[in-house]
Every structure is written in structure tokens, then in C-alpha cells.
Amino acid sequence: MSDINWSSLPFGYFKTDYNVRCYYRNGKWGELEVSQSEEITMHMAATCLHYGQEAFEGLKAFRGEDGKIRMFRPDENAKRLMRSADGIMMAPVPEDLFVEACAKVVKLNERFVPPAESGASLYLRPLLIGTGAQVGVKPADEYLFMVFAGPVGPYFKEGFNPVKFQIVKDADRAAPHGTGTIKVGGNYAASLQSGFRAHAEGYANCIYLDPSTHSFIDEVGAANFFGIKNNTYITPSSSSILPSITNLSLRTLAEDLGLKVEQRPVAIEELKEFEEVAACGTAAVISPIGQIVDRETGKEYNFGTEAGPTSTKLYNLLRGIQLGTEPDTHNWNYIVE
Ligand SMILES: *Cc1c(COP(=O)(O)O)cnc(C)c1O
């Protein structure tokens, strides 16, 4: 793969050699199958096409300087996909099947796992869809679970620099007691308009508020929010936030570094008290936030033009664990052999 310029790769689809698939029929999961096709065929009345029975995951595999390939916490993605499946009445994918499928896709596409020094990684996209035919509103009786993968470039090509976000009150990504806590395609469809408008208005994305009162921070685009003040890592709790595995990991690392950790509602007004604020998720690990503008009132919250010291420390530590240069004290890495 010497012809790939790893460090300039975008975050996008990249054709690799293989994907893996598993079908749920007659009440049970079949064998894991290897495919070279980029296509799937399905019944035109499949429930994923009509009633949104679709959930997905996203995780990365990294090649370390020691040559080992590490997947970051695939067991957590497996558990989250089970919660997503339960939330929209799909057949759950057992944890060992999920992890086996991910490891297999990495192994089969080993030549696409970027070299350690490139800053790039192999992104894995597991998905679960209802393939059984229904016209009445009912869950399918057949499902397809598949995992494909492709190399993606480093998220920060121009350095670990803060970006701008826009608070919106006229759009929600999920309902107060809806599907916000699970990783389903429907939430993404619901965020497309507001996300595109934020881009058009010059922002990286929008910040969604709690959908019932629009006074607390929920999520930053498709990433979780955290703020730092008084040696404390603060991240919102809400009934419409998707629990990020990056955020879960950062809370543990923050405690390791001697910070206090709080998970509780975060009011918009509290923004002015934070020393650092950031978005977190698999794609970037941490995206420092330099400015937040309330689209309705025009009020600005500024956090400087450089990443704060705590965000930088957390970022370096988590990246180091993923790349095998920092000790994996919590046993998060799964080594692909
Ligand atoms: C996937 C996702 C995240 C980030 O989760 P990670 O497990 O850290 O990648 C955050 N918010 C939303 C809405 C998501 O879909």
C-alpha cells in the first residue's frame, strides 16, 4: 500500500479488500461470512428502509510503533450496539460475535492499517439492519450485521486547534425521551439540516440542547461535551445524550490525573465559568472548542485560540494508550493477532 498518502486521507469511504457479514434468520445468528462485495441485496420491504431499524457503531484500529495492531475498547461498542438494538427492537448481536467480526475485518484488511507514524488509523463501521419484509409497523424477523473498514487520515491535520460551534434552539437531534441515547441512523437524519446550516454559517457544527427545556447542553454535533473548571472534568447527563466511549474513557483518565469528575446537567449560563471546553468522540478523541455562539441571542463565549492544558494532557494520554506508547493500565486495547 505504498501508493496511499496516509496522512492526507480524509474521513470518508475507502474501498478495502473485505467486509464480514452475519445473518439472523429463524431466531438465530448464522456463521460469520467474508465478502469482497461492496453491495448488499435486500427485500424492498425491509424494515431498515421504511421504519428506521438501523443502528451502527464506529471504532478504530491503530498500528503501534511496536508493530502491534490495537482496537480500542471494542467490547464497549458491542454493549452499546446491544442497547441500540434493544431500543428499536432489533435482534441483539452477542458481544463475542461483534468483537470477532471487528478483529476479522482488521486482520483481513491488514494492508490498509496505516503505519504508526502517519497519525492515520483504520476506521471500523459495524452496522445492524432489519432486512425482513414488513409493511405493517412491526420489527423485522431477519437482520443483517456487518462490519466494513477503511483507512482515515489524522483528524487534526493543522494541529490540535480550537474550533467554533453554534448553540441552536430551533432544532433537536432527538426527542426528550426518544432515541437520543442509542446510536441509530434516525438521529443523524434528524441532525442533517441543522448541521448543514451551522457549516454554511461558518461553524464546525451545532450544539444541541436538552430538547424539553432548551437550557442545558446535550451534545456537540455527533460528539459529547465536556468542560474543565476548578480541577474538575464536567460532562452533561441527560435522557437524550448518546453515551460516548471516548467520554467514558476520558472520565477515567481525568480521575487518574487527579481531577474530580462530575456528570450532571450543564446549563448554558455555566459556559462562562469554564476554563476549557471541548467535544469528544472516536473521530477526533478531543476537539478543543475556541468559541460558542448562541444563534438565537448572538451571545458569545470565548475560550481562547489554543487548546487548554488539561484537554491537551487528556488527548496525549488517550492517544498514547491507543498507539501503545502509554501503559494500558485499564486494559482497554484489544490486540489483533
Ligand atoms: C457516536 C457518537 C458519539 C461519540 O461516541 P464515541 O463512542 O466516543 O465515538 C457522541 N455522540 C453521538 C450522537 C454519537 O452518535
PDBQT file of the ligand as one rigid body, heavy atoms in Angstrom, charges set to zero:
ROOT
HETATM    1  C1  LIG A 401     -21.022   8.043  18.204  1.00  0.00    +0.000 C 
HETATM    2  C2  LIG A 401     -21.493   9.280  18.888  1.00  0.00    +0.000 A 
HETATM    3  C3  LIG A 401     -20.706   9.934  19.853  1.00  0.00    +0.000 A 
HETATM    4  C4  LIG A 401     -19.288   9.543  20.182  1.00  0.00    +0.000 C 
HETATM    5  O1  LIG A 401     -19.166   8.283  20.760  1.00  0.00    +0.000 OA
HETATM    6  P1  LIG A 401     -17.749   7.566  20.795  1.00  0.00    +0.000 P 
HETATM    7  O2  LIG A 401     -18.061   6.220  21.325  1.00  0.00    +0.000 OA
HETATM    8  O3  LIG A 401     -16.866   8.332  21.696  1.00  0.00    +0.000 OA
HETATM    9  O4  LIG A 401     -17.240   7.561  19.396  1.00  0.00    +0.000 OA
HETATM   10  C5  LIG A 401     -21.265  11.035  20.502  1.00  0.00    +0.000 A 
HETATM   11  N1  LIG A 401     -22.498  11.492  20.207  1.00  0.00    +0.000 NA
HETATM   12  C6  LIG A 401     -23.254  10.901  19.259  1.00  0.00    +0.000 A 
HETATM   13  C7  LIG A 401     -24.597  11.445  18.953  1.00  0.00    +0.000 C 
HETATM   14  C8  LIG A 401     -22.783   9.774  18.574  1.00  0.00    +0.000 A 
HETATM   15  O5  LIG A 401     -23.547   9.212  17.645  1.00  0.00    +0.000 OA
ENDROOT
TORSDOF 0
